[in-house]
Amino acid sequence: MLARVFSGAILGVDAFQVEVEVDMARGLPNFATVGLAEGAVRESRVRVESALKNSGLEFPQKRITVNLAPADVRKSGSAFDLPIALGLVAAGEGIPDERLARTLVLGELGLAGEVRRVPGALAMALLAQQQALEEVICPVECAAEAAVVESLRVIPVRTFREVVDHLTGALPLQPCPPPAAPLQGGGLMPLDFCHVRGQASAKRALEVAAAGGHNLLMVGPPGSGKTMLARRLPTILPPMTFAESVEVSKIHSIAGLLRAGAGLLAARPFRAPHHTVSDAGLVGGGGIPRPGEVTLAHRGVLFLDELPEFRKHVLEVLRQPLEDHLVTIARAQTTITFPASFMLVAAMNPCPCGNLGDPRHACTCSSGAILRYRERLSGPLLDRIDIQVEVPAVACGELVKAGPCEGSEEIRARVLRARERQRGRFEPTAASACNAHLGPAQVERCCKLGAPEQALLEMAVRRLGFSARGFDRILKVARTAADLEGAPDIRAEHLAEAIQYRSLDRPIQA
């Protein structure tokens, strides 16, 4: 007696189909699982046996073999509990084969027969759509995220008995309706730029960064508002499209970070790992590679506070994702690519004591100590940060000054207009592309300079010694400044603003 149940497993940020084959034969009672099953999968035998008995069903006392195909890819997690249990019932001729042939099943079983939530339900639903299946049976906590996939019936279940009654036709379950408003949290966050007093130059730098998708580094003394500004950056970024929301939600679902019962995410991710994070935690890794912080920040913001406190080798692994917008992790048996298109926003003190340039506090650091502090950040990494802005301490008068202050909604409106001007420089399918993603040919076509502007840039390169990458990023930032103004060409004031945003390329003055 043989039964087949379709399920899925996660590899990277995508799901692949797994065919769960259950064979029951005469002989001494035995339960064997094959197909490169990890520990949690092998342990399913105990959960399945108890779930069947506590659901009023009999656990077969036969020679049982469970094969997870394809057999050359490792399977991990507890999502195979439900398909294995269904395979046992189907092999005993309790469930019609034609129902199982068009259904994808996932879920963990509790000992009492309850069906528990598993990560990656959205990725599994997208897999079912690709495989032209008609139905997905999943835990009720996962149904909302899976129901956003079109042309699928998503059946939410709470117990194993409900699954059996549904597939046998004894008590059919109603599919979960698609969310009426699939994008949740699409409005502005409670944080707002109107709460930030002073820091006009830093606010302008964040507006330019948001308009062009540029990486940003803020340098200033403790308490100057660097973290406060960074946390408000998502409130002025363009809202995510539906396709971006599905992409981001799938990543967070696989990582187990999507709230139970939630649909799609609409607010752009904001990730702020501590400076003790490992390189695997930052860019992903592990025996079975899992996404790191750069992938969890995909289509959003990665904020690194106290940047020089991160270990140097951890910061250096950021160079590839900053350049290529993806992370490739190679293992002996597989190579996995994670998406990593994010805005890097970092903050640091100007010196070890933090008081360099602060008129109210004297700096106690020597030139050598400041140099060693700055040298924790390599030149190639700084080259990949388009905007480096100084954030001075806020004067008391600015803090107590009353009156209206420009909020996130007004800034976001200007950012959206600038993004709209950039859209024509890319392919129609590249909806999220921006000036920071301009290629060499596009830079040459879109960032042409007149004679005065070219002379200004050549003088800056000679005096400050910009690298070729730094030269290229100055042009992109200047193009964004022109887009914010609605100017068709880059003018000298746009170029001067972009050059000003390379503060760490200047000599240190203690």
Buried (B, 14 or more C-beta within 10 A) or exposed (E): BBBBBBBBBBBBBBBEBBBBBBBBEEEEEEBEBEBBBEEBBBBBBEBBBBBBBBBEBEBBEBBBBBBBBEEEBBBBBBBBBBBBBBBBBBBBEBBEEEBBEBBBBBBBBBEEBBBBBBBBBBBBBBBBBEEEBBBBBBBBBBBBBBBBBEEBBBBBBBBBBBBBBBBBEEEEBEBBEBBEEBBBBBEBBEBBBBEBBBBEEBBBBBBBBBBBBBBBBBBBBBEBBBBBBBBBBBBBBBBBBEEBBBBBBBBBBBBEEBEEEBBBBBBBBBBBBEBEBBBBBBBBBEEBBBBBBBBBBBBBBBBBBBBBEBBEEBBBBBBBBBEEBBBBBEEEEEEBBBBBBBBBBBBBBBBBBBBBBBEEBEBEBEEEBBEEBBEBBEEEBBBBBBBBBBBBBBEEEEEEEEEEBBBBBEBBEBBBEBBEBBEEBBEEEEBBBBBBBBEEEBBEEBBEBEEEBEEBBEEBBEEEEBBEBBBBBBBBBBBBBBBBEEBEEBBBBBBBBBBBBBBBBEEEEB
